[in-house]
Amino acid sequence: MTTKISSPAGGGRPGGARAHARRRSRGRFLALSAALALTAAGATTYAFTAGAGPAHGKQVELAVDGGTAVVDTASLAVRAHTRDGRALTLSDASDTDLGRPGPVTRTGEGRARWSYPERGIDVTARTDHGRLSLTLRAHRDTSVSWPVTGTDAAASALQLPRGEGLDIPVTDAFWTTGKGALAGSSVDVGADLTLPLWGYSLGRRTGVSYLTPTDIGTTLGFTAPGGRLRATADHTFDGGDKTRDYSVTFALTDGNPVAPAADYRSYLTERGQLGSLKRKIAKNPATARLLGAFHAYTWGDARKSAGIEELRELGVDRMWLGYDGEPHPDKAAVRAAKKAGYLIGPYDSFANGQDPETADAPNSVWPGTVYPDFCVRDAEGEPVTGFGGRGCYLSSRAFEKAEKTHHYLADRTRRMVANGADSYFLDVDATGELFRDHGKGHRMTKAEDREHRLARMRRIADRGLVLGSETAQAWANKTLAFDHGGATPVADGMWKLQKDREKWGGYYPEGAPGVFFKPVDLPADLAKAMYDPRYRAPLYETALHGSLVNTERWELSYEKLPAQKTTRALLAMLYNTPLNYVLDGPSLKKHGAELAALQKYFSPLHKAAGTEQLTSFRQLTKGRTVQRTVFGKGALTVTANFGTKAYGGLPGGCADARLKGDDKPRRLCPAELRKG
């Protein structure tokens, strides 16, 4: 028997109130390009019309935008019937034995509820702005493997927000069995992905978006039966971690690679959780200096007034300049940066503590007994070892409790910007590396850790400092103005390579550490997994562009990977994201002219579109080597040719950008800047 949740009488008629509501709601989605004409947008309400039937094998049917979703309560399998008559599998049956389901009951308009008594789980199904939303609530500690996705025979590509984003053909041998293989691996949704989502293209302009707002405690595992990539979510219901609720939404899309991220942007907007650079600029006008700026961490002469003046003389009109370790730029250098129209600020971290007598990093030294009293403790009461195997990670709960009386964080921030700096980079805080702390007097869950980090980041931003953090996840987007790392799709093997000091470089010489300055040739498999444009899709920018400015990691500066320079420059222009550099006196002289030429091209594009959303992404060739983006209502259109053959007059290795009102496109061929 099928229990239906259907539209009220007359509501489904063309032109009726329901259709009008859907048209209004669709306006919140990306509608400028057919490529992003998502079907997951209609905001409608539904009435429960059928009574409960047999407890075993019951199906719950809900109207969703683009068709109808059907949930098999016996197994949590989810199917969809599209308006054009297609039958889709959105999830196979749960890999977990759920036991016999209880009866389906009405819990309100547009909602159904049932339970799995043997598993101790209650389920609520409802429509959410045209999506199917399922929430599982456990009454005891348990786990579930669901949804099981990518099983539809039409599945053609998997979208995964690793860094900026990947779009992976499900039968591509590099990803199923080769050196980039996802099969057999898993990712922590709350720690390893930049957005809590994934998606599939299902052929014939159809796809599905999966959002997991309850990301803490959720992992995504990959298999490749029959050589086809599947993704299965696993959620751990843990009372101690307060992860007893697990929600997943399903939305039908048009199959565009960035459709899941567009769905998530709408999800954030619907809940008031999407930030705005325009509002951040209105609150702190200095934030406007991010628009058009490249980013660079500085050493040696690049931290001095003369180095800043050299950038200015090269014609660089906007920069974000950061620094770590002593000596910090003096007040004269900070004044020079501000006069040039740049932002300048320190790198800092509140995450680590070491014994002051033996500490090897100034940021890890704290007053009094912060170390070891504030160390995060595991379930056995042992300190959680800190970054690089030194000291310990410090509890955000301990800092929050102490801040009202001891002001450790406020004093630290004040000291770090005593030279007049107007920006601040706080490492780690916006990433997904969260802790369950068992330490006496500062116990906390991972969710509480996240809230404490947000609270202290807000305080820094409220001081008038333009705030950034590392690989910012979506939950921090309203607080931050920029992040370093969200653009980098770090692949397996990257961290191992970085630990090889002979190949990657170490922390010496102090004036230009090899870890940042030494050029490296990426192994072919890493280069392919991270920078092959055929596998790239701007998921992060689709979700968050216009809320914050996103760059690559600081240890992967533009000059660090010479073989990837052209590709990375084209990706930056295509995604409207800044390049990130490391600079000292010699590197400024060697690469300054090239930096200036790239920044001169980028600056007007980012000033025009940095506050806009990414409204269209298209792959223009079968081989995916020519791609196009649109920002806002045509404020900026960029076409990048990553191939070797010309496309429509655009040479390989070049990009054309057109601002609204331009008579002709602006062309950039990055390799040409390096000749001579």
C-alpha positions in Angstrom: 0.0 0.0 0.0 1.2 3.5 -0.8 0.5 6.3 1.7 0.3 9.6 -0.3 1.0 13.1 0.7 -0.5 15.0 -2.1 -1.4 18.5 -3.0 -4.6 20.1 -1.7 -7.6 20.0 -4.1 -7.1 22.2 -7.1 -3.5 23.1 -6.1 -1.9 21.2 -8.9 -3.7 23.1 -11.7 -1.6 25.1 -14.0 -1.7 28.8 -13.2 -3.2 28.2 -9.7 -1.9 29.5 -6.4 0.5 26.5 -6.1 2.1 27.1 -9.5 2.4 30.8 -8.6 4.2 29.9 -5.4 6.5 27.7 -7.2 7.4 30.4 -9.7 8.2 32.8 -6.9 10.3 30.3 -5.1 12.2 29.4 -8.3 13.4 33.0 -8.5 15.7 32.3 -5.6 17.6 29.7 -7.6 20.0 30.3 -10.5 17.7 30.9 -13.4 19.9 32.8 -15.8 21.2 29.8 -17.6 19.5 26.6 -18.7 22.5 24.9 -17.3 21.3 25.8 -13.8 17.6 25.6 -14.2 17.3 23.5 -11.1 14.0 21.7 -10.4 14.5 21.7 -6.6 13.1 25.1 -5.9 9.3 25.0 -5.6 8.0 26.0 -2.2 4.7 24.3 -1.7 2.6 22.7 1.0 0.8 19.4 0.9 -1.9 17.6 2.8 -1.8 14.0 4.1 -4.6 12.2 2.4 -4.3 8.5 3.0 -4.6 6.6 6.2 -2.1 4.2 7.7 -2.0 0.8 6.1 0.0 -2.4 6.8 3.2 -1.8 8.8 5.4 -3.9 6.6 6.4 -2.8 3.1 4.5 0.5 3.2 5.5 3.3 0.8 5.2 7.0 1.5 4.7 9.2 -1.5 5.4 12.9 -1.4 5.1 15.5 -4.1 8.4 17.3 -4.7 9.4 19.8 -7.2 10.0 18.1 -10.5 7.9 15.0 -9.7 7.1 12.7 -6.9 9.3 10.9 -4.3 8.5 7.5 -2.9 10.0 6.2 0.3 9.8 2.5 1.0 9.5 2.3 4.8 10.6 -1.3 4.9 14.1 -0.4 3.7 14.4 3.4 3.3 14.9 3.0 -0.4 13.9 6.2 -2.2 12.6 6.5 -5.8 11.4 9.4 -7.8 9.0 9.8 -10.7 9.8 12.9 -12.7 7.1 14.9 -14.5 8.5 13.8 -17.9 7.8 10.2 -16.9 11.2 9.0 -15.8 11.7 6.6 -12.9 14.8 7.3 -10.8 16.5 5.5 -7.9 17.6 8.2 -5.4 18.7 5.6 -2.8 18.9 1.9 -2.6 17.8 0.2 0.6 19.7 1.0 3.7 22.8 -1.2 4.2 21.8 -1.4 7.8 19.1 -3.9 9.0 16.5 -1.5 10.3 14.0 -4.2 11.4 10.3 -4.2 10.8 8.8 -0.7 10.4 5.9 0.6 12.5 2.8 2.1 10.9 2.9 5.4 9.1 1.0 8.2 10.8 0.2 11.8 10.1 2.1 14.3 12.2 0.9 17.5 10.5 0.3 18.9 7.1 2.9 17.6 4.6 4.5 15.2 7.1 4.6 11.5 7.8 6.1 9.6 10.6 7.1 6.0 11.3 9.6 4.1 13.4 11.9 1.2 13.5 11.4 -0.1 17.0 14.1 -2.8 16.8 16.7 -0.1 15.9 15.2 2.6 18.2 14.8 5.1 15.4 11.9 7.4 14.5 11.6 8.8 11.0 9.9 12.0 9.8 9.4 12.6 6.1 8.3 15.9 4.8 8.7 18.3 1.9 11.1 21.2 2.3 11.0 23.9 -0.3 10.4 21.3 -3.0 12.9 18.8 -1.6 12.2 15.5 0.1 13.5 15.7 3.7 14.0 12.7 5.9 15.1 13.0 9.5 16.0 10.0 11.6 16.0 10.4 15.4 17.6 7.6 17.5 16.7 6.9 21.1 19.9 5.1 21.8 23.4 4.9 20.4 23.4 3.2 17.0 24.4 3.7 13.4 22.9 3.6 10.0 24.3 3.2 6.5 22.0 5.3 4.3 21.4 6.8 1.7 23.0 4.4 -0.7 23.5 6.5 -3.8 24.7 6.4 -7.4 22.9 3.1 -8.0 20.6 4.4 -10.7 21.6 2.9 -14.1 21.6 6.4 -15.6 24.1 7.8 -13.1 26.9 9.4 -15.1 28.9 11.7 -12.8 29.5 12.2 -9.0 29.8 15.7 -7.6 31.9 16.0 -4.5 32.9 19.2 -2.6 36.5 18.3 -2.0 38.0 21.8 -1.9 36.4 23.9 -4.7 34.7 20.8 -6.1 35.0 17.7 -8.3 32.8 16.4 -11.0 33.8 12.7 -11.6 32.5 10.4 -14.3 31.3 7.3 -12.4 33.1 4.9 -14.8 36.4 6.8 -15.0 39.1 4.2 -14.2 41.4 6.7 -12.6 38.8 7.2 -9.9 37.5 3.7 -9.6 40.6 1.6 -9.7 43.5 3.9 -10.6 45.8 6.1 -8.5 43.0 8.5 -7.8 40.7 5.8 -6.7 37.9 6.8 -4.4 36.6 3.3 -4.1 37.5 1.8 -0.7 37.9 5.2 0.9 35.6 7.4 2.9 35.5 11.1 4.0 34.2 12.7 7.1 31.4 15.0 5.8 31.9 17.4 8.8 35.7 17.5 8.5 36.9 16.6 5.0 34.3 18.3 2.7 34.0 22.0 2.3 30.2 21.7 1.9 27.8 19.1 3.5 26.6 17.7 0.2 27.2 15.5 -2.8 25.2 14.8 -6.0 24.9 12.8 -9.1 24.1 13.6 -12.8 21.6 11.1 -14.0 21.7 11.8 -17.8 19.1 13.6 -20.0 19.4 16.8 -18.0 18.4 15.1 -14.7 20.3 14.8 -11.4 19.9 14.6 -7.7 21.3 16.7 -4.9 21.9 15.3 -1.4 22.3 17.7 1.5 23.3 16.5 5.0 22.9 19.5 7.4 23.7 17.1 10.3 27.2 16.7 9.1 28.9 15.9 12.4 29.0 12.2 12.9 28.4 11.5 9.2 30.8 9.9 6.8 30.6 9.2 3.0 32.1 6.0 1.8 32.8 5.1 -1.8 32.7 1.8 -3.7 32.8 0.8 -7.3 30.8 -2.3 -8.0 30.9 -3.1 -11.7 33.3 -0.2 -12.2 30.7 2.4 -11.2 31.2 4.9 -8.4 28.7 4.7 -5.6 28.5 6.8 -2.4 27.0 5.6 0.8 26.5 7.8 3.9 27.1 6.4 7.4 25.8 8.2 10.4 26.7 7.5 14.0 24.0 8.3 16.5 25.9 9.1 19.7 24.3 10.6 22.8 27.6 11.9 24.1 28.3 13.6 20.9 24.7 14.8 20.6 24.4 13.3 17.1 21.1 11.5 17.7 19.4 13.4 14.9 20.3 12.7 11.2 18.8 14.6 8.3 19.2 14.2 4.6 17.4 16.1 1.8 16.9 14.9 -1.7 16.3 17.4 -4.6 15.8 16.7 -8.3 18.0 18.9 -10.4 18.8 19.4 -14.1 22.0 17.4 -13.7 24.4 20.3 -14.1 27.7 19.6 -12.2 27.1 22.6 -9.8 23.4 21.9 -9.2 23.9 20.3 -5.7 25.8 23.5 -4.6 23.1 25.7 -6.1 20.6 23.7 -4.1 22.6 24.2 -0.9 22.9 28.0 -1.5 19.1 28.1 -1.7 19.0 26.0 1.5 21.2 28.5 3.3 19.2 31.4 2.0 15.9 30.0 3.1 17.3 29.8 6.6 19.1 33.1 6.8 22.5 31.3 6.9 24.0 32.8 3.8 26.4 35.7 4.3 26.9 38.7 2.0 30.1 40.5 1.2 28.1 43.6 0.4 26.8 43.6 4.0 30.2 42.9 5.4 31.6 45.9 3.4 28.8 48.1 4.7 29.7 47.1 8.2 33.4 47.4 7.7 34.4 49.4 4.6 38.0 48.0 4.7 36.6 44.7 3.5 36.1 46.3 0.1 39.9 46.1 -0.3 39.5 42.4 -0.8 37.8 43.0 -4.1 40.5 42.7 -6.8 43.2 41.7 -4.4 45.6 38.9 -4.8 46.8 37.4 -1.5 50.4 36.9 -0.4 52.3 35.8 2.7 55.4 37.9 3.1 59.0 37.4 4.4 62.1 39.6 4.4 62.0 42.7 2.3 58.4 42.1 1.3 57.3 42.9 4.9 59.0 46.3 4.7 57.8 49.6 3.4 60.2 49.3 0.4 58.8 46.0 -0.6 55.3 47.3 -0.4 56.2 50.3 -2.4 57.8 48.0 -5.1 54.4 46.3 -5.5 52.7 49.6 -5.8 55.2 50.8 -8.5 54.6 47.6 -10.4 50.9 48.7 -10.7 49.4 46.3 -8.2 46.3 48.2 -6.9 45.0 45.7 -4.4 46.7 43.0 -2.2 46.1 41.1 1.0 49.5 40.8 2.8 50.0 38.3 5.6 52.9 37.4 7.8 53.8 34.8 10.3 56.6 34.9 12.9 59.0 37.6 13.7 59.8 40.3 12.8 56.3 41.6 12.1 56.0 44.5 9.7 56.5 47.7 11.6 54.0 50.6 11.8 55.6 52.3 8.8 55.1 49.2 6.6 51.5 48.9 7.7 50.9 52.6 6.9 52.5 52.0 3.5 50.2 49.0 2.8 47.1 51.0 3.8 48.2 53.9 1.6 48.7 51.6 -1.3 45.1 50.3 -0.9 46.2 46.9 0.5 45.0 44.9 3.5 47.7 43.7 5.9 47.5 41.3 8.9 49.0 38.5 10.9 48.6 34.8 10.7 47.6 33.4 14.1 46.2 30.3 15.7 44.3 29.7 18.9 44.4 25.9 18.4 47.8 24.9 19.8 49.6 25.1 23.1 53.2 24.1 24.0 55.4 24.4 27.0 56.7 27.9 26.9 60.2 26.7 27.8 60.5 24.5 24.7 57.9 25.9 22.2 59.0 26.1 18.6 56.2 28.4 17.5 55.3 31.8 19.1 51.6 31.2 18.4 51.7 28.2 20.7 52.9 30.1 23.7 50.2 31.3 26.2 50.3 33.0 29.6 50.1 31.2 32.9 48.9 27.6 32.9 46.8 27.7 29.7 49.2 25.0 28.7 48.5 22.3 29.9 45.3 23.2 31.7 43.4 24.0 28.5 44.5 20.9 26.6 41.7 19.0 24.9 41.4 15.6 26.6 40.3 12.3 25.1 38.0 9.8 26.7 40.9 8.4 28.8 41.9 11.8 30.0 45.0 12.1 27.9 45.9 15.3 26.1 45.2 15.3 22.3 48.6 15.9 20.7 48.8 19.2 18.8 49.8 20.1 15.3 53.0 18.3 14.0 53.1 16.1 17.1 54.0 19.0 19.4 52.2 20.2 22.5 48.4 19.8 22.5 45.3 21.1 20.9 43.6 23.7 23.1 40.0 23.6 24.1 37.7 26.3 22.7 35.4 25.7 25.7 38.2 26.4 28.1 39.1 29.7 26.4 35.4 30.8 26.3 35.0 30.1 30.0 38.1 32.0 30.8 37.7 34.9 28.4 35.4 37.1 30.6 38.0 37.3 33.4 41.4 36.6 31.8 40.9 37.9 28.2 43.5 35.6 26.8 42.2 35.8 23.2 41.4 39.5 23.3 44.8 40.3 24.6 46.5 38.1 22.0 44.5 39.8 19.2 45.3 43.2 20.5 49.0 42.4 20.7 49.1 40.9 17.2 47.6 44.1 15.6 49.5 46.6 17.7 51.3 47.7 14.5 48.0 49.0 13.1 47.2 45.9 11.0 43.6 45.9 9.7 43.2 42.2 8.8 43.6 38.9 10.7 44.0 35.3 9.5 43.0 32.8 12.2 44.2 29.3 11.3 42.1 26.2 11.8 39.1 27.8 13.4 36.7 27.6 10.4 37.8 24.1 9.3 36.1 20.8 10.2 38.7 19.6 12.6 36.5 19.7 15.7 37.0 18.1 19.0 35.0 16.2 21.6 36.7 17.4 24.8 36.5 15.2 28.0 38.7 17.6 30.0 37.5 18.4 33.5 35.9 21.8 33.6 35.7 22.2 29.9 33.9 19.3 28.4 32.3 19.9 25.1 30.9 18.2 22.0 32.1 18.9 18.4 29.0 21.0 17.8 29.8 23.1 20.9 33.4 23.4 19.7 32.0 24.8 16.4 29.9 27.3 18.3 32.8 28.5 20.5 35.0 29.0 17.4 32.2 31.0 15.7 31.8 33.2 18.8 35.5 34.1 19.0 35.7 34.7 15.3 32.8 37.1 15.5 34.5 39.0 18.2 37.6 39.5 16.0 35.4 40.6 13.1 33.5 43.0 15.4 36.8 44.7 16.2 36.8 46.0 12.7 39.4 43.5 11.4 38.9 41.9 8.0 38.9 38.2 9.1 39.9 35.1 7.3 40.5 31.5 8.3 41.6 28.2 6.9 39.5 26.1 4.4 36.3 27.7 5.7 33.3 25.5 5.8 29.9 26.8 5.0 28.9 27.2 8.7 31.5 30.0 9.0 30.5 31.9 5.8 28.5 34.7 7.6 31.4 35.5 9.9 34.4 35.4 7.6 35.4 37.8 4.8 37.9 35.4 3.2 39.5 32.0 3.5 42.7 30.3 2.4 42.4 26.7 1.4 38.8 26.2 0.4 39.8 26.3 -3.3 42.3 23.4 -3.0 41.0 19.9 -3.7 43.6 18.2 -1.6 44.0 14.6 -2.8 45.4 11.5 -1.1 49.2 11.7 -1.1 49.4 15.4 -0.7 50.2 15.5 3.0 52.7 12.7 2.6 54.5 14.6 -0.1 54.6 17.7 2.1 56.3 15.8 4.9 59.1 14.9 2.5 61.3 17.8 3.4 63.9 16.9 0.7 61.3 17.2 -2.1 58.9 19.7 -0.6 61.3 21.9 1.4 61.6 22.6 5.1 61.3 25.6 7.4 64.7 27.0 6.5 66.1 29.4 5.6 64.1 31.5 8.0 63.8 34.4 5.5 62.3 32.2 2.8 61.4 28.8 4.1 61.6 26.1 1.4 58.2 24.6 2.5 56.7 27.7 0.9 59.2 28.9 -1.6 60.8 25.8 -3.1 59.2 24.9 -6.5 57.8 21.3 -6.6 56.8 19.0 -9.5 53.6 17.3 -8.4 53.5 13.5 -9.2 51.3 13.0 -12.2 48.5 11.3 -10.2 48.3 14.2 -7.7 48.3 16.7 -10.5 45.5 14.9 -12.2 43.4 14.4 -9.1 43.8 18.1 -8.0 44.2 20.2 -11.1 42.9 18.4 -14.1 40.1 20.8 -15.3 38.1 17.9 -16.7 37.3 16.8 -13.2 36.8 20.3 -11.7 33.5 22.1 -10.9 33.0 25.3 -8.9 30.8 23.9 -6.2 32.2 26.1 -3.4 31.8 29.2 -5.5 28.3 28.3 -6.6 27.3 27.9 -2.9 29.3 30.8 -1.3 30.6 33.2 -3.9 29.5 36.7 -2.9 29.6 35.7 0.7 33.4 35.4 1.2 36.5 35.4 -0.9 38.1 31.9 -1.4 41.7 31.1 -2.3 44.1 28.1 -2.4 46.2 27.0 0.6 49.1 29.2 1.6 51.7 26.4 1.3 50.5 25.9 -2.3 51.4 29.3 -3.5 51.1 30.2 -7.2 54.9 29.7 -7.8 55.1 26.5 -5.7 53.8 24.4 -8.6 55.3 25.7 -11.8 53.8 23.0 -14.1 50.3 23.9 -12.9 50.6 27.7 -13.3 48.6 28.1 -16.5 45.8 25.8 -15.3 45.6 27.5 -11.9 45.5 31.0 -13.3 42.7 30.0 -15.7 40.8 28.3 -12.9 41.2 31.5 -10.8 39.8 33.7 -13.5 37.0 31.2 -14.4 35.9 31.0 -10.7 36.6 34.7 -9.9 39.0 33.8 -7.1 42.3 35.4 -6.2 45.7 33.8 -6.6 47.7 33.2 -3.4 51.5 33.9 -3.3 54.4 33.9 -1.0 56.8 36.8 -1.4 60.2 37.9 -0.2 62.6 40.4 -1.7 64.2 38.1 -4.4 60.9 36.5 -5.4 59.2 39.9 -5.7 62.0 41.0 -8.1 61.8 37.7 -10.0 58.0 37.3 -10.3 56.7 40.8 -9.5 56.0 41.8 -13.1 54.1 38.6 -13.8 52.1 39.0 -10.6 51.3 42.6 -11.5 50.1 41.6 -15.0 47.9 38.8 -13.6 46.5 41.1 -10.9 45.8 43.9 -13.4 43.7 41.5 -15.4 41.9 40.0 -12.4 41.3 43.3 -10.5 38.4 44.8 -12.5 36.8 41.4 -12.9 36.7 40.7 -9.2 35.7 44.3 -8.3 32.7 43.9 -10.6 31.7 40.3 -9.6 33.3 39.5 -6.3 30.1 40.3 -4.5 27.9 38.5 -7.0 26.8 34.8 -7.0 28.0 32.4 -9.6 24.8 32.0 -11.7 26.0 29.6 -14.5 28.6 27.0 -15.1 28.9 25.1 -18.4 31.2 22.7 -20.0 31.3 23.7 -23.7 33.1 20.8 -25.2 32.7 17.0 -24.9 36.2 16.7 -23.5 35.3 19.3 -20.8 38.4 21.4 -21.7 36.4 24.6 -22.5 34.3 25.9 -19.6 32.3 29.0 -19.0 31.0 30.8 -15.9 28.6 33.7 -15.5 28.3 35.9 -12.3 25.3 37.8 -11.3 22.9 38.9 -14.1 25.6 39.0 -16.6 28.0 41.2 -14.6 30.9 38.9 -15.7 31.2 36.1 -18.2 34.4 34.1 -18.3 35.4 31.4 -20.9 38.5 29.4 -20.2 40.2 27.0 -22.7 42.3 24.5 -20.9 42.9 22.5 -24.1 45.5 22.8 -26.8 43.2 23.6 -29.7 41.4 26.9 -30.3 37.7 27.1 -29.6 35.6 29.8 -31.2 38.7 31.9 -31.7 39.9 31.4 -28.1 43.4 29.8 -28.1 44.2 26.9 -25.9 45.7 28.0 -22.5 43.8 31.3 -22.6 40.7 32.9 -21.1 38.3 35.5 -22.3 36.4 37.7 -19.8 33.6 40.1 -20.6 32.2 42.6 -18.2 28.7 43.9 -18.7 29.0 46.7 -21.2 32.3 45.5 -22.7 32.5 45.8 -26.5 34.9 42.9 -26.7 36.3 40.3 -24.4 39.5 40.8 -22.3 42.0 38.1 -23.0 44.5 36.5 -20.7 47.1 33.9 -21.9 49.1 33.2 -18.7 52.0 31.4 -20.4 52.6 34.5 -22.5 53.4 36.5 -19.4 56.3 34.2 -18.6 58.1 34.5 -22.0 61.2 36.6 -22.1 
